[in-house]
Amino acid sequence: MTNITAIEVSIEALENECRAHDFTFMENPWRHRHWSNEYDRRAKIFTLLERLGHSSKAIEVYNTYAPDFAKRPLSSSYY
């Protein structure tokens, strides 16, 4: 598992992780290594979003790469 407390926090880091992430990894649980790597990457993406304060710029970057089922609203009472 990735150490998510020691990651670079920037919009560029978020964009790089989103670009590399397979958002459909949950559909292939039998490929354990792939599933595990993407699970860690998803945790890293969510940590970056949180540390960037769920800013509109961060959400826009996330939504650029996320498929429709994973997109986040730009404003929410949860963040």
PyMOL Python script that loads the backbone (N, CA, C, O; Angstrom):
from pymol import cmd

cmd.read_pdbstr("""\
ATOM      1  N   MET A   1       0.845  -1.177   0.000  1.00  0.00           N
ATOM      2  CA  MET A   1       0.000   0.000   0.000  1.00  0.00           C
ATOM      3  C   MET A   1       0.890   1.240   0.000  1.00  0.00           C
ATOM      4  O   MET A   1       1.945   1.265   0.634  1.00  0.00           O
ATOM      5  N   THR A   2       0.450   2.252  -0.713  1.00  0.00           N
ATOM      6  CA  THR A   2       1.184   3.500  -0.838  1.00  0.00           C
ATOM      7  C   THR A   2       1.100   4.303   0.453  1.00  0.00           C
ATOM      8  O   THR A   2       0.060   4.330   1.111  1.00  0.00           O
ATOM      9  N   ASN A   3       2.196   4.951   0.807  1.00  0.00           N
ATOM     10  CA  ASN A   3       2.195   5.840   1.956  1.00  0.00           C
ATOM     11  C   ASN A   3       1.575   7.158   1.524  1.00  0.00           C
ATOM     12  O   ASN A   3       2.253   7.995   0.929  1.00  0.00           O
ATOM     13  N   ILE A   4       0.303   7.351   1.816  1.00  0.00           N
ATOM     14  CA  ILE A   4      -0.400   8.528   1.330  1.00  0.00           C
ATOM     15  C   ILE A   4      -0.138   9.759   2.179  1.00  0.00           C
ATOM     16  O   ILE A   4      -0.645  10.835   1.862  1.00  0.00           O
ATOM     17  N   THR A   5       0.636   9.635   3.244  1.00  0.00           N
ATOM     18  CA  THR A   5       0.974  10.814   4.039  1.00  0.00           C
ATOM     19  C   THR A   5       2.194  11.532   3.490  1.00  0.00           C
ATOM     20  O   THR A   5       2.462  12.670   3.878  1.00  0.00           O
ATOM     21  N   ALA A   6       2.942  10.891   2.594  1.00  0.00           N
ATOM     22  CA  ALA A   6       4.177  11.484   2.080  1.00  0.00           C
ATOM     23  C   ALA A   6       4.105  11.724   0.573  1.00  0.00           C
ATOM     24  O   ALA A   6       5.065  11.466  -0.153  1.00  0.00           O
ATOM     25  N   ILE A   7       2.958  12.219   0.113  1.00  0.00           N
ATOM     26  CA  ILE A   7       2.809  12.442  -1.322  1.00  0.00           C
ATOM     27  C   ILE A   7       2.901  13.924  -1.643  1.00  0.00           C
ATOM     28  O   ILE A   7       2.599  14.780  -0.812  1.00  0.00           O
ATOM     29  N   GLU A   8       3.323  14.205  -2.865  1.00  0.00           N
ATOM     30  CA  GLU A   8       3.369  15.587  -3.341  1.00  0.00           C
ATOM     31  C   GLU A   8       1.935  16.058  -3.554  1.00  0.00           C
ATOM     32  O   GLU A   8       1.144  15.390  -4.221  1.00  0.00           O
ATOM     33  N   VAL A   9       1.610  17.209  -2.986  1.00  0.00           N
ATOM     34  CA  VAL A   9       0.258  17.735  -3.107  1.00  0.00           C
ATOM     35  C   VAL A   9       0.278  18.916  -4.073  1.00  0.00           C
ATOM     36  O   VAL A   9       0.756  20.001  -3.743  1.00  0.00           O
ATOM     37  N   SER A  10      -0.248  18.685  -5.264  1.00  0.00           N
ATOM     38  CA  SER A  10      -0.358  19.743  -6.264  1.00  0.00           C
ATOM     39  C   SER A  10      -1.393  19.339  -7.300  1.00  0.00           C
ATOM     40  O   SER A  10      -1.744  18.166  -7.427  1.00  0.00           O
ATOM     41  N   ILE A  11      -1.866  20.317  -8.027  1.00  0.00           N
ATOM     42  CA  ILE A  11      -2.806  20.044  -9.110  1.00  0.00           C
ATOM     43  C   ILE A  11      -2.150  19.137 -10.155  1.00  0.00           C
ATOM     44  O   ILE A  11      -2.797  18.254 -10.719  1.00  0.00           O
ATOM     45  N   GLU A  12      -0.861  19.366 -10.404  1.00  0.00           N
ATOM     46  CA  GLU A  12      -0.145  18.547 -11.392  1.00  0.00           C
ATOM     47  C   GLU A  12      -0.069  17.092 -10.942  1.00  0.00           C
ATOM     48  O   GLU A  12      -0.232  16.182 -11.755  1.00  0.00           O
ATOM     49  N   ALA A  13       0.178  16.870  -9.658  1.00  0.00           N
ATOM     50  CA  ALA A  13       0.235  15.499  -9.140  1.00  0.00           C
ATOM     51  C   ALA A  13      -1.139  14.837  -9.272  1.00  0.00           C
ATOM     52  O   ALA A  13      -1.237  13.666  -9.638  1.00  0.00           O
ATOM     53  N   LEU A  14      -2.193  15.590  -8.974  1.00  0.00           N
ATOM     54  CA  LEU A  14      -3.544  15.062  -9.117  1.00  0.00           C
ATOM     55  C   LEU A  14      -3.827  14.702 -10.579  1.00  0.00           C
ATOM     56  O   LEU A  14      -4.377  13.640 -10.866  1.00  0.00           O
ATOM     57  N   GLU A  15      -3.453  15.580 -11.482  1.00  0.00           N
ATOM     58  CA  GLU A  15      -3.683  15.314 -12.905  1.00  0.00           C
ATOM     59  C   GLU A  15      -2.921  14.080 -13.374  1.00  0.00           C
ATOM     60  O   GLU A  15      -3.461  13.269 -14.127  1.00  0.00           O
ATOM     61  N   ASN A  16      -1.682  13.929 -12.940  1.00  0.00           N
ATOM     62  CA  ASN A  16      -0.889  12.754 -13.318  1.00  0.00           C
ATOM     63  C   ASN A  16      -1.527  11.462 -12.810  1.00  0.00           C
ATOM     64  O   ASN A  16      -1.585  10.469 -13.536  1.00  0.00           O
ATOM     65  N   GLU A  17      -1.999  11.474 -11.575  1.00  0.00           N
ATOM     66  CA  GLU A  17      -2.630  10.275 -11.010  1.00  0.00           C
ATOM     67  C   GLU A  17      -3.942   9.957 -11.724  1.00  0.00           C
ATOM     68  O   GLU A  17      -4.224   8.796 -12.019  1.00  0.00           O
ATOM     69  N   CYS A  18      -4.739  10.983 -12.001  1.00  0.00           N
ATOM     70  CA  CYS A  18      -6.012  10.759 -12.695  1.00  0.00           C
ATOM     71  C   CYS A  18      -5.789  10.252 -14.112  1.00  0.00           C
ATOM     72  O   CYS A  18      -6.517   9.381 -14.590  1.00  0.00           O
ATOM     73  N   ARG A  19      -4.784  10.798 -14.776  1.00  0.00           N
ATOM     74  CA  ARG A  19      -4.479  10.378 -16.144  1.00  0.00           C
ATOM     75  C   ARG A  19      -4.088   8.896 -16.177  1.00  0.00           C
ATOM     76  O   ARG A  19      -4.438   8.182 -17.117  1.00  0.00           O
ATOM     77  N   ALA A  20      -3.374   8.441 -15.166  1.00  0.00           N
ATOM     78  CA  ALA A  20      -2.872   7.065 -15.136  1.00  0.00           C
ATOM     79  C   ALA A  20      -3.886   6.065 -14.551  1.00  0.00           C
ATOM     80  O   ALA A  20      -3.725   4.855 -14.705  1.00  0.00           O
ATOM     81  N   HIS A  21      -4.920   6.573 -13.887  1.00  0.00           N
ATOM     82  CA  HIS A  21      -5.850   5.703 -13.162  1.00  0.00           C
ATOM     83  C   HIS A  21      -6.829   4.989 -14.097  1.00  0.00           C
ATOM     84  O   HIS A  21      -7.340   5.577 -15.051  1.00  0.00           O
ATOM     85  N   ASP A  22      -7.077   3.717 -13.806  1.00  0.00           N
ATOM     86  CA  ASP A  22      -8.091   2.921 -14.500  1.00  0.00           C
ATOM     87  C   ASP A  22      -9.358   2.980 -13.647  1.00  0.00           C
ATOM     88  O   ASP A  22      -9.490   2.227 -12.682  1.00  0.00           O
ATOM     89  N   PHE A  23     -10.279   3.860 -13.995  1.00  0.00           N
ATOM     90  CA  PHE A  23     -11.480   4.066 -13.188  1.00  0.00           C
ATOM     91  C   PHE A  23     -12.405   2.852 -13.191  1.00  0.00           C
ATOM     92  O   PHE A  23     -13.324   2.786 -12.375  1.00  0.00           O
ATOM     93  N   THR A  24     -12.190   1.905 -14.073  1.00  0.00           N
ATOM     94  CA  THR A  24     -13.054   0.724 -14.140  1.00  0.00           C
ATOM     95  C   THR A  24     -12.420  -0.499 -13.469  1.00  0.00           C
ATOM     96  O   THR A  24     -12.844  -1.629 -13.709  1.00  0.00           O
ATOM     97  N   PHE A  25     -11.418  -0.275 -12.639  1.00  0.00           N
ATOM     98  CA  PHE A  25     -10.686  -1.404 -12.044  1.00  0.00           C
ATOM     99  C   PHE A  25     -11.561  -2.300 -11.191  1.00  0.00           C
ATOM    100  O   PHE A  25     -11.261  -3.486 -11.046  1.00  0.00           O
ATOM    101  N   MET A  26     -12.636  -1.771 -10.621  1.00  0.00           N
ATOM    102  CA  MET A  26     -13.497  -2.578  -9.752  1.00  0.00           C
ATOM    103  C   MET A  26     -14.227  -3.666 -10.534  1.00  0.00           C
ATOM    104  O   MET A  26     -14.727  -4.626  -9.948  1.00  0.00           O
ATOM    105  N   GLU A  27     -14.289  -3.516 -11.858  1.00  0.00           N
ATOM    106  CA  GLU A  27     -14.967  -4.510 -12.683  1.00  0.00           C
ATOM    107  C   GLU A  27     -14.099  -5.750 -12.914  1.00  0.00           C
ATOM    108  O   GLU A  27     -14.590  -6.756 -13.428  1.00  0.00           O
ATOM    109  N   ASN A  28     -12.823  -5.693 -12.543  1.00  0.00           N
ATOM    110  CA  ASN A  28     -11.899  -6.811 -12.776  1.00  0.00           C
ATOM    111  C   ASN A  28     -11.215  -7.247 -11.476  1.00  0.00           C
ATOM    112  O   ASN A  28      -9.988  -7.186 -11.388  1.00  0.00           O
ATOM    113  N   PRO A  29     -11.969  -7.681 -10.474  1.00  0.00           N
ATOM    114  CA  PRO A  29     -11.347  -8.032  -9.195  1.00  0.00           C
ATOM    115  C   PRO A  29     -10.459  -9.269  -9.260  1.00  0.00           C
ATOM    116  O   PRO A  29      -9.648  -9.492  -8.361  1.00  0.00           O
ATOM    117  N   TRP A  30     -10.602 -10.081 -10.319  1.00  0.00           N
ATOM    118  CA  TRP A  30      -9.794 -11.299 -10.430  1.00  0.00           C
ATOM    119  C   TRP A  30      -8.353 -10.986 -10.828  1.00  0.00           C
ATOM    120  O   TRP A  30      -7.487 -11.852 -10.702  1.00  0.00           O
ATOM    121  N   ARG A  31      -8.078  -9.791 -11.298  1.00  0.00           N
ATOM    122  CA  ARG A  31      -6.699  -9.384 -11.622  1.00  0.00           C
ATOM    123  C   ARG A  31      -6.148  -8.669 -10.389  1.00  0.00           C
ATOM    124  O   ARG A  31      -6.113  -7.440 -10.340  1.00  0.00           O
ATOM    125  N   HIS A  32      -5.722  -9.442  -9.402  1.00  0.00           N
ATOM    126  CA  HIS A  32      -5.414  -8.892  -8.084  1.00  0.00           C
ATOM    127  C   HIS A  32      -4.345  -7.806  -8.101  1.00  0.00           C
ATOM    128  O   HIS A  32      -4.532  -6.767  -7.467  1.00  0.00           O
ATOM    129  N   ARG A  33      -3.248  -8.006  -8.793  1.00  0.00           N
ATOM    130  CA  ARG A  33      -2.188  -7.004  -8.787  1.00  0.00           C
ATOM    131  C   ARG A  33      -2.689  -5.683  -9.365  1.00  0.00           C
ATOM    132  O   ARG A  33      -2.449  -4.618  -8.798  1.00  0.00           O
ATOM    133  N   HIS A  34      -3.377  -5.761 -10.485  1.00  0.00           N
ATOM    134  CA  HIS A  34      -3.947  -4.560 -11.107  1.00  0.00           C
ATOM    135  C   HIS A  34      -4.953  -3.903 -10.159  1.00  0.00           C
ATOM    136  O   HIS A  34      -4.919  -2.690  -9.950  1.00  0.00           O
ATOM    137  N   TRP A  35      -5.842  -4.708  -9.591  1.00  0.00           N
ATOM    138  CA  TRP A  35      -6.850  -4.204  -8.677  1.00  0.00           C
ATOM    139  C   TRP A  35      -6.191  -3.506  -7.486  1.00  0.00           C
ATOM    140  O   TRP A  35      -6.593  -2.405  -7.109  1.00  0.00           O
ATOM    141  N   SER A  36      -5.193  -4.139  -6.903  1.00  0.00           N
ATOM    142  CA  SER A  36      -4.504  -3.584  -5.742  1.00  0.00           C
ATOM    143  C   SER A  36      -3.803  -2.259  -6.071  1.00  0.00           C
ATOM    144  O   SER A  36      -3.877  -1.302  -5.300  1.00  0.00           O
ATOM    145  N   ASN A  37      -3.130  -2.215  -7.211  1.00  0.00           N
ATOM    146  CA  ASN A  37      -2.449  -0.982  -7.619  1.00  0.00           C
ATOM    147  C   ASN A  37      -3.442   0.153  -7.849  1.00  0.00           C
ATOM    148  O   ASN A  37      -3.204   1.288  -7.436  1.00  0.00           O
ATOM    149  N   GLU A  38      -4.544  -0.155  -8.504  1.00  0.00           N
ATOM    150  CA  GLU A  38      -5.544   0.887  -8.789  1.00  0.00           C
ATOM    151  C   GLU A  38      -6.295   1.299  -7.528  1.00  0.00           C
ATOM    152  O   GLU A  38      -6.694   2.456  -7.399  1.00  0.00           O
ATOM    153  N   TYR A  39      -6.493   0.370  -6.597  1.00  0.00           N
ATOM    154  CA  TYR A  39      -7.113   0.708  -5.316  1.00  0.00           C
ATOM    155  C   TYR A  39      -6.235   1.717  -4.580  1.00  0.00           C
ATOM    156  O   TYR A  39      -6.737   2.701  -4.037  1.00  0.00           O
ATOM    157  N   ASP A  40      -4.922   1.471  -4.561  1.00  0.00           N
ATOM    158  CA  ASP A  40      -3.985   2.409  -3.935  1.00  0.00           C
ATOM    159  C   ASP A  40      -3.984   3.753  -4.651  1.00  0.00           C
ATOM    160  O   ASP A  40      -3.934   4.803  -4.009  1.00  0.00           O
ATOM    161  N   ARG A  41      -4.038   3.723  -5.976  1.00  0.00           N
ATOM    162  CA  ARG A  41      -4.054   4.974  -6.745  1.00  0.00           C
ATOM    163  C   ARG A  41      -5.329   5.763  -6.447  1.00  0.00           C
ATOM    164  O   ARG A  41      -5.286   6.987  -6.324  1.00  0.00           O
ATOM    165  N   ARG A  42      -6.457   5.070  -6.331  1.00  0.00           N
ATOM    166  CA  ARG A  42      -7.710   5.757  -6.003  1.00  0.00           C
ATOM    167  C   ARG A  42      -7.619   6.423  -4.629  1.00  0.00           C
ATOM    168  O   ARG A  42      -8.081   7.551  -4.453  1.00  0.00           O
ATOM    169  N   ALA A  43      -7.030   5.733  -3.664  1.00  0.00           N
ATOM    170  CA  ALA A  43      -6.841   6.321  -2.340  1.00  0.00           C
ATOM    171  C   ALA A  43      -5.959   7.564  -2.418  1.00  0.00           C
ATOM    172  O   ALA A  43      -6.210   8.558  -1.736  1.00  0.00           O
ATOM    173  N   LYS A  44      -4.936   7.500  -3.246  1.00  0.00           N
ATOM    174  CA  LYS A  44      -4.035   8.642  -3.416  1.00  0.00           C
ATOM    175  C   LYS A  44      -4.780   9.818  -4.053  1.00  0.00           C
ATOM    176  O   LYS A  44      -4.601  10.962  -3.635  1.00  0.00           O
ATOM    177  N   ILE A  45      -5.606   9.545  -5.055  1.00  0.00           N
ATOM    178  CA  ILE A  45      -6.389  10.595  -5.706  1.00  0.00           C
ATOM    179  C   ILE A  45      -7.328  11.255  -4.702  1.00  0.00           C
ATOM    180  O   ILE A  45      -7.411  12.482  -4.650  1.00  0.00           O
ATOM    181  N   PHE A  46      -8.030  10.464  -3.913  1.00  0.00           N
ATOM    182  CA  PHE A  46      -8.957  11.029  -2.933  1.00  0.00           C
ATOM    183  C   PHE A  46      -8.222  11.822  -1.858  1.00  0.00           C
ATOM    184  O   PHE A  46      -8.735  12.831  -1.376  1.00  0.00           O
ATOM    185  N   THR A  47      -7.027  11.376  -1.479  1.00  0.00           N
ATOM    186  CA  THR A  47      -6.217  12.122  -0.518  1.00  0.00           C
ATOM    187  C   THR A  47      -5.779  13.453  -1.113  1.00  0.00           C
ATOM    188  O   THR A  47      -5.825  14.483  -0.441  1.00  0.00           O
ATOM    189  N   LEU A  48      -5.353  13.431  -2.372  1.00  0.00           N
ATOM    190  CA  LEU A  48      -4.979  14.681  -3.036  1.00  0.00           C
ATOM    191  C   LEU A  48      -6.165  15.638  -3.099  1.00  0.00           C
ATOM    192  O   LEU A  48      -6.013  16.826  -2.815  1.00  0.00           O
ATOM    193  N   LEU A  49      -7.333  15.141  -3.464  1.00  0.00           N
ATOM    194  CA  LEU A  49      -8.519  15.995  -3.506  1.00  0.00           C
ATOM    195  C   LEU A  49      -8.790  16.622  -2.147  1.00  0.00           C
ATOM    196  O   LEU A  49      -9.092  17.811  -2.050  1.00  0.00           O
ATOM    197  N   GLU A  50      -8.679  15.819  -1.107  1.00  0.00           N
ATOM    198  CA  GLU A  50      -8.922  16.322   0.244  1.00  0.00           C
ATOM    199  C   GLU A  50      -7.895  17.376   0.639  1.00  0.00           C
ATOM    200  O   GLU A  50      -8.253  18.424   1.177  1.00  0.00           O
ATOM    201  N   ARG A  51      -6.629  17.103   0.376  1.00  0.00           N
ATOM    202  CA  ARG A  51      -5.577  18.051   0.746  1.00  0.00           C
ATOM    203  C   ARG A  51      -5.600  19.324  -0.089  1.00  0.00           C
ATOM    204  O   ARG A  51      -5.110  20.368   0.341  1.00  0.00           O
ATOM    205  N   LEU A  52      -6.166  19.232  -1.271  1.00  0.00           N
ATOM    206  CA  LEU A  52      -6.336  20.426  -2.109  1.00  0.00           C
ATOM    207  C   LEU A  52      -7.641  21.144  -1.769  1.00  0.00           C
ATOM    208  O   LEU A  52      -8.034  22.091  -2.449  1.00  0.00           O
ATOM    209  N   GLY A  53      -8.299  20.689  -0.724  1.00  0.00           N
ATOM    210  CA  GLY A  53      -9.504  21.344  -0.236  1.00  0.00           C
ATOM    211  C   GLY A  53     -10.717  21.184  -1.129  1.00  0.00           C
ATOM    212  O   GLY A  53     -11.642  21.994  -1.076  1.00  0.00           O
ATOM    213  N   HIS A  54     -10.719  20.142  -1.951  1.00  0.00           N
ATOM    214  CA  HIS A  54     -11.817  19.919  -2.902  1.00  0.00           C
ATOM    215  C   HIS A  54     -12.108  21.206  -3.675  1.00  0.00           C
ATOM    216  O   HIS A  54     -13.265  21.540  -3.932  1.00  0.00           O
ATOM    217  N   SER A  55     -11.051  21.916  -4.038  1.00  0.00           N
ATOM    218  CA  SER A  55     -11.207  23.171  -4.772  1.00  0.00           C
ATOM    219  C   SER A  55     -11.857  22.905  -6.120  1.00  0.00           C
ATOM    220  O   SER A  55     -11.804  21.788  -6.636  1.00  0.00           O
ATOM    221  N   SER A  56     -12.464  23.927  -6.680  1.00  0.00           N
ATOM    222  CA  SER A  56     -13.127  23.740  -7.973  1.00  0.00           C
ATOM    223  C   SER A  56     -12.115  23.329  -9.046  1.00  0.00           C
ATOM    224  O   SER A  56     -12.445  22.542  -9.933  1.00  0.00           O
ATOM    225  N   LYS A  57     -10.895  23.848  -8.974  1.00  0.00           N
ATOM    226  CA  LYS A  57      -9.857  23.464  -9.940  1.00  0.00           C
ATOM    227  C   LYS A  57      -9.516  21.980  -9.799  1.00  0.00           C
ATOM    228  O   LYS A  57      -9.380  21.279 -10.801  1.00  0.00           O
ATOM    229  N   ALA A  58      -9.379  21.501  -8.564  1.00  0.00           N
ATOM    230  CA  ALA A  58      -9.061  20.087  -8.325  1.00  0.00           C
ATOM    231  C   ALA A  58     -10.192  19.187  -8.819  1.00  0.00           C
ATOM    232  O   ALA A  58      -9.938  18.152  -9.434  1.00  0.00           O
ATOM    233  N   ILE A  59     -11.437  19.577  -8.552  1.00  0.00           N
ATOM    234  CA  ILE A  59     -12.583  18.785  -8.998  1.00  0.00           C
ATOM    235  C   ILE A  59     -12.668  18.789 -10.518  1.00  0.00           C
ATOM    236  O   ILE A  59     -12.997  17.768 -11.123  1.00  0.00           O
ATOM    237  N   GLU A  60     -12.373  19.934 -11.145  1.00  0.00           N
ATOM    238  CA  GLU A  60     -12.386  20.009 -12.611  1.00  0.00           C
ATOM    239  C   GLU A  60     -11.348  19.070 -13.221  1.00  0.00           C
ATOM    240  O   GLU A  60     -11.623  18.393 -14.211  1.00  0.00           O
ATOM    241  N   VAL A  61     -10.154  19.031 -12.626  1.00  0.00           N
ATOM    242  CA  VAL A  61      -9.113  18.122 -13.117  1.00  0.00           C
ATOM    243  C   VAL A  61      -9.573  16.679 -12.965  1.00  0.00           C
ATOM    244  O   VAL A  61      -9.448  15.886 -13.898  1.00  0.00           O
ATOM    245  N   TYR A  62     -10.104  16.333 -11.796  1.00  0.00           N
ATOM    246  CA  TYR A  62     -10.601  14.971 -11.563  1.00  0.00           C
ATOM    247  C   TYR A  62     -11.681  14.610 -12.579  1.00  0.00           C
ATOM    248  O   TYR A  62     -11.638  13.534 -13.175  1.00  0.00           O
ATOM    249  N   ASN A  63     -12.651  15.508 -12.780  1.00  0.00           N
ATOM    250  CA  ASN A  63     -13.763  15.235 -13.690  1.00  0.00           C
ATOM    251  C   ASN A  63     -13.333  15.140 -15.147  1.00  0.00           C
ATOM    252  O   ASN A  63     -14.012  14.500 -15.951  1.00  0.00           O
ATOM    253  N   THR A  64     -12.223  15.762 -15.496  1.00  0.00           N
ATOM    254  CA  THR A  64     -11.711  15.670 -16.865  1.00  0.00           C
ATOM    255  C   THR A  64     -11.374  14.232 -17.226  1.00  0.00           C
ATOM    256  O   THR A  64     -11.588  13.813 -18.363  1.00  0.00           O
ATOM    257  N   TYR A  65     -10.853  13.478 -16.279  1.00  0.00           N
ATOM    258  CA  TYR A  65     -10.413  12.103 -16.535  1.00  0.00           C
ATOM    259  C   TYR A  65     -11.416  11.048 -16.083  1.00  0.00           C
ATOM    260  O   TYR A  65     -11.379   9.916 -16.564  1.00  0.00           O
ATOM    261  N   ALA A  66     -12.299  11.402 -15.176  1.00  0.00           N
ATOM    262  CA  ALA A  66     -13.249  10.426 -14.640  1.00  0.00           C
ATOM    263  C   ALA A  66     -14.377  10.153 -15.623  1.00  0.00           C
ATOM    264  O   ALA A  66     -14.856  11.071 -16.288  1.00  0.00           O
ATOM    265  N   PRO A  67     -14.806   8.894 -15.719  1.00  0.00           N
ATOM    266  CA  PRO A  67     -15.981   8.596 -16.540  1.00  0.00           C
ATOM    267  C   PRO A  67     -17.232   9.154 -15.843  1.00  0.00           C
ATOM    268  O   PRO A  67     -17.168   9.554 -14.680  1.00  0.00           O
ATOM    269  N   ASP A  68     -18.336   9.179 -16.534  1.00  0.00           N
ATOM    270  CA  ASP A  68     -19.559   9.790 -15.998  1.00  0.00           C
ATOM    271  C   ASP A  68     -19.950   9.241 -14.629  1.00  0.00           C
ATOM    272  O   ASP A  68     -20.378  10.002 -13.762  1.00  0.00           O
ATOM    273  N   PHE A  69     -19.811   7.941 -14.423  1.00  0.00           N
ATOM    274  CA  PHE A  69     -20.247   7.356 -13.155  1.00  0.00           C
ATOM    275  C   PHE A  69     -19.384   7.785 -11.959  1.00  0.00           C
ATOM    276  O   PHE A  69     -19.799   7.620 -10.812  1.00  0.00           O
ATOM    277  N   ALA A  70     -18.213   8.322 -12.209  1.00  0.00           N
ATOM    278  CA  ALA A  70     -17.304   8.685 -11.120  1.00  0.00           C
ATOM    279  C   ALA A  70     -17.130  10.190 -10.944  1.00  0.00           C
ATOM    280  O   ALA A  70     -16.407  10.619 -10.045  1.00  0.00           O
ATOM    281  N   LYS A  71     -17.764  10.988 -11.767  1.00  0.00           N
ATOM    282  CA  LYS A  71     -17.595  12.446 -11.690  1.00  0.00           C
ATOM    283  C   LYS A  71     -18.119  12.981 -10.361  1.00  0.00           C
ATOM    284  O   LYS A  71     -19.053  12.429  -9.780  1.00  0.00           O
ATOM    285  N   ARG A  72     -17.504  14.064  -9.892  1.00  0.00           N
ATOM    286  CA  ARG A  72     -17.873  14.718  -8.642  1.00  0.00           C
ATOM    287  C   ARG A  72     -18.557  16.055  -8.944  1.00  0.00           C
ATOM    288  O   ARG A  72     -18.194  16.727  -9.910  1.00  0.00           O
ATOM    289  N   PRO A  73     -19.538  16.446  -8.132  1.00  0.00           N
ATOM    290  CA  PRO A  73     -20.131  17.765  -8.328  1.00  0.00           C
ATOM    291  C   PRO A  73     -19.132  18.853  -7.921  1.00  0.00           C
ATOM    292  O   PRO A  73     -18.325  18.659  -7.012  1.00  0.00           O
ATOM    293  N   LEU A  74     -19.197  19.989  -8.601  1.00  0.00           N
ATOM    294  CA  LEU A  74     -18.260  21.075  -8.279  1.00  0.00           C
ATOM    295  C   LEU A  74     -18.511  21.655  -6.896  1.00  0.00           C
ATOM    296  O   LEU A  74     -17.570  22.114  -6.247  1.00  0.00           O
ATOM    297  N   SER A  75     -19.739  21.647  -6.435  1.00  0.00           N
ATOM    298  CA  SER A  75     -20.009  22.101  -5.077  1.00  0.00           C
ATOM    299  C   SER A  75     -20.877  21.057  -4.386  1.00  0.00           C
ATOM    300  O   SER A  75     -21.790  20.492  -4.987  1.00  0.00           O
ATOM    301  N   SER A  76     -20.584  20.817  -3.139  1.00  0.00           N
ATOM    302  CA  SER A  76     -21.312  19.808  -2.391  1.00  0.00           C
ATOM    303  C   SER A  76     -21.270  20.145  -0.909  1.00  0.00           C
ATOM    304  O   SER A  76     -20.330  20.787  -0.441  1.00  0.00           O
ATOM    305  N   SER A  77     -22.263  19.723  -0.186  1.00  0.00           N
ATOM    306  CA  SER A  77     -22.267  19.954   1.265  1.00  0.00           C
ATOM    307  C   SER A  77     -21.309  19.014   1.988  1.00  0.00           C
ATOM    308  O   SER A  77     -21.055  19.183   3.181  1.00  0.00           O
ATOM    309  N   TYR A  78     -20.770  18.013   1.263  1.00  0.00           N
ATOM    310  CA  TYR A  78     -19.838  17.073   1.871  1.00  0.00           C
ATOM    311  C   TYR A  78     -18.415  17.607   1.905  1.00  0.00           C
ATOM    312  O   TYR A  78     -17.599  17.125   2.690  1.00  0.00           O
ATOM    313  N   TYR A  79     -18.096  18.602   1.065  1.00  0.00           N
ATOM    314  CA  TYR A  79     -16.766  19.188   1.058  1.00  0.00           C
ATOM    315  C   TYR A  79     -16.830  20.650   0.754  1.00  0.00           C
ATOM    316  O   TYR A  79     -15.797  21.316   0.705  1.00  0.00           O
TER     317      TYR A  79
END
""", "prot")
cmd.dss("prot")
cmd.show_as("cartoon", "prot")
cmd.util.cbc("prot")
cmd.orient("prot")
